[in-house]
Each structure stands twice: as structure tokens, then as C-alpha cells.
Amino acid sequence: RIGRIVIGNPNTVPAGQYAEESLKAMGLWEKVQPKLVLAENVRQALDYVARGEVDAGFVYATDAATRAQGVKEAFRPPDDTYRPVIYPGAVVAASKQPALGRAFLDLLESPQGRAVLGRFGFQPPPAGAR
């Protein structure tokens, strides 16, 4: 029943790579390929969904959460069908403010920082990630 499905272009968009990986793991990649619309980035994919230009799309849950209008999570692929999505953080070696960079990373790992990230749909980093 779903006609057009948008994903980020798997050749250039990480969210598209995760979508392809998940669809292959679930045995659906070949079946959905004729229905795919490739976006240049995940925000463009989200825009296509929000405007109703496609029937469904694969985007990050954190991006979908920014669009209360026109976007509804209908399906979330099982976690074991794609690699964990990890956003690394680091202090740049040549930084003129390394103490501020470390303080920012410490804030992200604090209970307050985790609470803020959680409100935007981000999960805590895996154990031992630092």
C-alpha cells in the first residue's frame, strides 16, 4: 500500500546507509527499491514526508521529533538491524580553549546534560564510550 519511500542517498547520507542496512537485514531491500526516492540529506527526507510528497520515509527519530506537524513515527526498525548511531565528541587538539571543550563534554555526560539530550530523543552513550 505504500507507494513512495524516501531515504537519504546511501552513497552519501549516513541515515540512508542505516536505512539500507536495516532494510537488507529485514529482507526488504529488493522489494522496496523500486519505491525509493533518494534525498540529499536527512532533513530533505523529513521535508518530503512532512509535505506529503512521499508515503513514508526513514529519518532519525531525533529529526522526526522536531516536526510535530505532518510527521508521525509509524515504524522503528529493530536495533539489531543496523549499526549503532553514534555522534562522537572531542576537543580539537589545536583548540585555543581546550578547557572549555572538556567542560562541554563533561556537561554532555552529566545528569543534566543527559536529561537535555534525552528530551530531544538522544540516548545516553554506550558504557565506556569516553
CORFEN-V146365 format. One record per residue. SS is DSSP state (2 for helix, 1 for strand, 0 for the rest). Layout:
ss->SS
ss->SS
//
This chain:
ss->0
ss->0
ss->0
ss->0
ss->1
ss->1
ss->1
ss->1
ss->0
ss->0
ss->0
ss->0
ss->0
ss->2
ss->2
ss->2
ss->2
ss->2
ss->2
ss->2
ss->2
ss->2
ss->2
ss->2
ss->2
ss->0
ss->0
ss->0
ss->2
ss->2
ss->2
ss->2
ss->2
ss->2
ss->2
ss->1
ss->1
ss->1
ss->1
ss->0
ss->0
ss->2
ss->2
ss->2
ss->2
ss->2
ss->2
ss->2
ss->2
ss->2
ss->0
ss->0
ss->0
ss->0
ss->0
ss->1
ss->1
ss->0
ss->0
ss->0
ss->2
ss->2
ss->2
ss->2
ss->0
ss->0
ss->0
ss->0
ss->0
ss->0
ss->0
ss->0
ss->0
ss->0
ss->0
ss->0
ss->0
ss->0
ss->2
ss->2
ss->2
ss->0
ss->0
ss->0
ss->0
ss->0
ss->0
ss->0
ss->0
ss->0
ss->0
ss->0
ss->0
ss->0
ss->0
ss->0
ss->0
ss->2
ss->2
ss->2
ss->2
ss->2
ss->2
ss->2
ss->2
ss->2
ss->2
ss->2
ss->2
ss->0
ss->2
ss->2
ss->2
ss->2
ss->2
ss->2
ss->2
ss->2
ss->2
ss->0
ss->0
ss->0
ss->0
ss->0
ss->0
ss->0
ss->0
ss->0
ss->0
ss->0
//
